[in-house]
């Protein structure tokens, strides 16, 4: 589902992923990478957490990544 105005409409995976990527890109371009943050979970695999931090740092340009590993 994607939002068009005040309504949600069915969408293909390609459209939904493109819409999400456009949103991330718009935030990064308008406010810089530090406007983006990511929270990962200690129950995820090491590989998943590695990809999450790489995405935040390399793609979004943000060091704002945290996880529940500290608790």
LINLIN-V537846 format. One record per helix or strand of 3 or more residues. SS is the DSSP state (~ for helix, > for strand). FROM is the first residue (numbers start at 1). TO is the last residue. Records with the same first field share a line. If there is no record, write none. Layout:
SS = FROM-TO, FROM-TO
This chain:
> = 2-4, 7-9, 38-40, 65-67
~ = 13-31, 33-35, 46-59, 68-70
